[in-house]
Amino acid sequence: MIYTCKPTKVEIYDNRQTRYTAAKVKAITGADIVFNGGLFDMKTLAPYCALKINGVVKVNESWVRNGFGWNNGETPKLMSVAELPNIDNFIACVTAVENGAKVSMSYPADMGGRRGRTAFGMKSDGSMVIVCTSDKAPITMEETQDKLLAQGCISGIILDGGGSSQIISPV
């Protein structure tokens, strides 16, 4: 599924304690769209990639080069992880698109192959594009990157995949 919207509010929900379903997160937050986030340890639920939620750094990983950052009330922008101290929210994983072009992606071998994928990107008009496929319709990292570009994204990151990939949207 590919979903495009112009978000008025973007929020990261830390689901490690509650472990709610995506439908429950949608119900309690009132969000229009819910999709899964970055990589995490399946046993401890600890996130692997740089992550900051409402001013609180959850993870500051140096291997992450870029991610989406924003202050509350703003639209996410692709920025360097070095800017983490200066913004309220930050989520990262694998950068796929910068300045409207493919970037050379670097990711661990176990993220490769064909599987469900979740990614999001931003278009120059402020629209957000969410790409989400399941393990029943698996794609590669490179195919995910191509989907972001085909939708006109000027920036984009690929998040967690496999069985974690999910989206709840109005369509």
FIVO-558505 format. One line per 2 residues: number of its first residue (from 1); for each residue x, y, z of C-alpha. Coordinates in steps of 0.5 Angstrom, whole numbers, plus 2048, in hexadecimal, padded with zeros to 3 digits. Example, Ala and Ser with C-alpha at 12.3 -4.5 7.8 and 13.67 -1.06 7.14 Angstrom:
FIVO-558505
1> 819 7F7 810 ~ 81B 7FE 80E
This chain:
FIVO-558505
1> 800 800 800 ~ 802 807 7FF
3> 7FF 80D 802 ~ 800 814 801
5> 7FD 81A 806 ~ 7FF 821 808
7> 800 820 810 ~ 7FE 825 815
9> 801 821 81B ~ 806 81C 81B
11> 808 818 821 ~ 80C 812 823
13> 808 80E 828 ~ 80D 809 82C
15> 809 803 82D ~ 80F 7FF 831
17> 80B 7FF 837 ~ 804 7FE 835
19> 805 7FA 82F ~ 7FE 7FC 82C
21> 7FC 7FA 825 ~ 7FC 7FF 820
23> 7F5 800 820 ~ 7F5 801 828
25> 7FA 806 827 ~ 7F6 80A 821
27> 7F0 809 826 ~ 7F3 80C 82C
29> 7F7 812 828 ~ 7F2 814 823
31> 7F7 813 81E ~ 7F5 813 817
33> 7FA 80E 815 ~ 7FF 809 819
35> 805 806 816 ~ 80B 802 819
37> 811 805 81B ~ 819 804 81B
39> 81C 7FD 81C ~ 81C 7FA 823
41> 81E 7F4 827 ~ 819 7EF 827
43> 81A 7ED 82E ~ 81C 7F3 832
45> 818 7F8 82D ~ 81E 7FD 82E
47> 81E 801 827 ~ 825 800 823
49> 824 807 81F ~ 825 80E 821
51> 81E 810 825 ~ 81C 816 828
53> 815 817 82B ~ 812 81E 82E
55> 819 820 830 ~ 81B 819 833
57> 821 816 82F ~ 81F 80E 82F
59> 825 80C 82B ~ 82B 810 828
61> 82E 80B 823 ~ 835 80E 81F
63> 834 809 81A ~ 82E 80D 817
65> 82F 812 813 ~ 828 816 811
67> 821 815 814 ~ 81B 819 814
69> 81B 81F 819 ~ 816 824 81B
71> 814 828 821 ~ 80D 827 824
73> 808 82A 81F ~ 80C 82A 819
75> 80D 826 813 ~ 813 820 813
77> 819 822 80F ~ 81F 81E 80D
79> 825 820 812 ~ 82B 81D 814
81> 82B 819 81B ~ 830 81F 81D
83> 82A 823 81E ~ 827 81F 823
85> 828 824 829 ~ 824 829 825
87> 81E 826 824 ~ 818 823 828
89> 817 81D 823 ~ 81C 818 81F
91> 81B 812 81C ~ 820 80E 817
93> 822 808 814 ~ 824 807 80D
95> 824 80D 809 ~ 822 80C 802
97> 820 813 7FF ~ 824 819 7FF
99> 823 81F 7FB ~ 81E 81C 7F7
101> 823 816 7F5 ~ 825 80F 7F7
103> 82B 80F 7FC ~ 82F 809 7FD
105> 82C 805 802 ~ 830 802 808
107> 82C 7FC 80C ~ 82E 7F6 810
109> 82D 7F0 80C ~ 827 7ED 810
111> 823 7F3 80D ~ 824 7F1 806
113> 820 7EC 802 ~ 819 7ED 800
115> 814 7EE 806 ~ 80F 7F3 808
117> 811 7FA 809 ~ 80F 800 80C
119> 812 807 809 ~ 810 80E 809
121> 812 814 805 ~ 811 81B 804
123> 80F 81F 7FE ~ 811 826 7FC
125> 80A 829 7FE ~ 80A 826 805
127> 806 820 803 ~ 808 819 807
129> 808 813 803 ~ 808 80C 807
131> 80A 806 804 ~ 808 7FF 807
133> 808 7F8 805 ~ 807 7F2 808
135> 80B 7EB 808 ~ 805 7E9 803
137> 807 7EE 7FE ~ 80F 7EE 800
139> 814 7F3 7FD ~ 81B 7F5 7FD
141> 81E 7FB 800 ~ 820 7FE 7F9
143> 819 7FD 7F7 ~ 816 801 7FD
145> 81B 806 7FB ~ 818 806 7F4
147> 811 807 7F7 ~ 813 80D 7FB
149> 816 810 7F5 ~ 810 80E 7F0
151> 80C 812 7F5 ~ 810 818 7F4
153> 813 818 7FB ~ 819 81D 7FC
155> 81B 819 802 ~ 81A 812 805
157> 81C 80D 80A ~ 81A 806 80B
159> 818 803 812 ~ 817 7FC 814
161> 814 7F7 810 ~ 812 7F0 810
163> 80C 7EE 815 ~ 80D 7F5 818
165> 80A 7F8 812 ~ 803 7FB 813
167> 7FF 801 811 ~ 7F8 804 813
169> 7F6 809 80E ~ 7EF 80C 80C
171> 7F0 808 806
